[in-house]
Amino acid sequence: MSAGTGDDSNPGARAVDARELLRLVRADELDAAIEAGLARFVPCATLIASENAELAAARDRLVVAWAARERYHARAARLARRAAERKAARAAPPPPSPDASTAALPADGEQPTSPPALPAAAAAALARARARMAGKP
C-alpha cells in the first residue's frame, strides 16, 4: 500500500490507505498495520491533525521498539562472543614462561631428568629456609 510513502500520484488511494492504517491501529491490529505500511506513514491532508498525530505516534513507537530489539540482539551477540572468548581462554594452555629454557626440555617420548630450575628469588628463599632448618635441632 502507498500510505505514507509520500507518493501523491494517487491521493485517493493514500486517503484510503491512511484510513485503513488508522482503523488497524485503533483496533490494535499492529501486525496488519505494519504490513499495511505503518512504518512508512507520513501525515496526509485527508486526515485531521489528531488522526495524523495518532498514526505518527504509533509509527514512532514502532521505530523505537525495532531499535530496542536491535540493541537487544546486538547485546546478546556481544555477550555470547565474550563468553566464547573466555571459554577459549580457559581451555588454552598457558603460554610458556620467558624464564624457561627450551634446551632443558626433553625430546619427544622422554621423561624429564630434573625438575625445572626455580627463579633466582625463589631459589634464594629456599636456600635461606634450608639453612634455618639445618641450624635448628
Residue pairs with C-beta under 8 A, 6 or more apart in sequence:
1 13
1 17
1 20
1 36
1 37
2 10
2 13
2 14
2 17
2 37
3 14
3 17
3 18
3 20
3 21
3 36
3 37
3 38
3 40
3 41
3 44
4 17
4 18
4 21
4 37
4 38
4 40
4 41
4 42
4 44
4 55
4 59
5 37
5 40
5 42
6 42
7 14
8 14
11 44
11 46
14 44
14 46
15 44
15 46
15 47
17 36
17 37
18 41
18 44
18 46
18 47
18 51
18 55
19 46
19 47
20 36
21 33
21 36
21 37
21 38
21 41
21 55
22 47
22 51
22 54
22 55
24 30
24 32
24 33
24 36
24 38
25 33
25 38
25 54
25 55
25 58
26 54
30 38
30 58
30 62
33 58
34 62
38 55
38 58
38 59
38 62
39 59
39 62
39 63
41 55
41 56
41 58
41 59
43 52
43 55
43 56
44 52
47 55
99 117
99 119
100 116
101 117
104 112
104 116
104 117
105 112
106 112
106 113
117 123
118 126
